[in-house]
Amino acid sequence: MLQTPVDTPISRRGTAPTWLVVAAACAGQFLVVLDVSVVNVALPSMRADLGLSATGLQWVVNAYSIAFAGFMLLGGRAGDLFGRKRMFLVGLGLFTLASLAGGLAQEGWQLLAARAVQGLGAAVLAPSTLTILTAAVPEGPARVRAIATWSAVGAGGGAAGGLVGGVLTDGLSWRWVLLVNVPVGVLVLAAALRWISESRAGGDRRLDVPGAVLVTAGIATLAYGIVQTEVEGWTAAATLVPLAAGLALIGVFLGVEARAKAPLMPLGLFRVRSVSAANATMFVCGMGMFAMWFFMTLYAQNVLGYTPLEAGLALIPSSVSVVVGSKAAPRLMRVVEARTVTVLGVLVAATGYAWQWRVLDADGAYVTSIMLPGILMMLGAGLAATPLASLATSGAAPGDAGLVAGLINTSRTMGGSLGLAVLSTVAAARTGDRPGSAALAEGYAEAFLWGAGFLVAAVAVVLLWMPRAARD
């Protein structure tokens, strides 16, 4: 294991019961994950109100995702060096103010700028949610349960996006999918100020500025290239140039980090097999699992004719099952090792994806074409998320906790962005120029088949790479 400075407590004023600290951290995680998907059902209303083009509409989603992925490592390391509570407050404050600005936007460019700043705030906030939690709960079964709650809340945020967005858009207006973050953000800020204690890694507090610039630019450029595939395809210059530039910048970053005295990302961290294997698995799982909500929402609305609210309500059983899976994982981890629980969860999800591929058609019934396969997919996702997060964080030294949390979120976000781009291309190719709901259903079904393939690949990564460990 890496020899890095241990965590240093800065202040114990206002020490709270552990459950309050966990609740505040989970509330922050819920907000940042919710905003990845909550705007989807509001996009048509945004376009009508602000006169956005089709490309501008796409960037309402992408501006958030790219900033979120691009600044995640920087946010995690800043928490280690300058204080996890401080970065939690800074990130949440920035996120809340940007939500207010986006909800009040009068022009398209104002909304896009607000979404980008939201993503930056989320990137600073998200790594601190996990490190605050792990600092508050000692390693062992209690920490595993806390991570399970964090995983369940995060997954629930992604799952609830469609429902929350549908309710707010139909009942009030699209602006409330952003404005709802303001009162919630203020409450969580107040709770964090009162109850969360400060801590950071001891030692040198210098931030590796060249490394930070390179990795942020590299990940953001790579993410930009990935989202371009949805419009331009995989062979267009508009896609290949940013993809190549992003990979080149990340390569230069690795070279700089190998020589830096105080690197942003100590490369020796990846010699810890549990850290590297968990992040690789998280990336591949994200490629398959992230797209589930996207395609299920499209299938419900574009093929079966559901309204946005009906589509959100249809996915409630899936939302519940991901929470059930996340909470069941710690109990299983007391019986079998985390590696085995991860494999079980991913296989359950892959079974749901395969089922969805077989039954998805233009005349699908709700129970067999949405509810039951959705429950399996998300039950498996919940079972896998907790052991993966536990394996990654327990394998790293305390001084790298924020960095590891940033890596987990970056792996999941980048894997999801790449997977969504690939699966969208697969679905579009299968649908082709054929009109009608039957052609759309065939395209969506093909995407689920490929998603099942990604999950099988994730099982192979776990079995071949993840080290065996003691039962939790």
Protein Blocks (a to p, Z undefined) as FASTA:
>chain_A
ZZddddddfbfghiacfklmmmmmmmmmmmmmmmmmmmmmmmmmmmmmnopafklmmmmm
mmmmmmmmmmmmmmmmmmmmnopklmmmmmmmmmmmmmmmmmmpcbfklmmmmmmmmmmm
mmmmmmmmmmmmmmmpccdjklmmmmmmmmmmmmmmmmmmmmmmmmmmmmmmmklmmmmm
mmmmmmmmmmmmmmmccdddehjfbdcfklmmmmmmmmmmmmmmmmmmmmnopmbmklmm
mmmmmmmmmmmmmmmmmmpmbdfbafklmmpmklmmmmmmmmmmmmmmmmmmmmmmmmmm
mmnopafklmmmmmmmmmmmmmmmmmmmmmmmmmmcfklmmmmmmmmmmmmmmmmmmmgc
fkbcfklmmmmmmmmmmmmmmmmmmmmmmmmmmmpcfklmmmmmmmmmmmmmmmmmmmmm
mmmmmmmmmnmmagcjklmmmmmmmmmmmmmmmmmmmmmmmmmmmccdddZZ
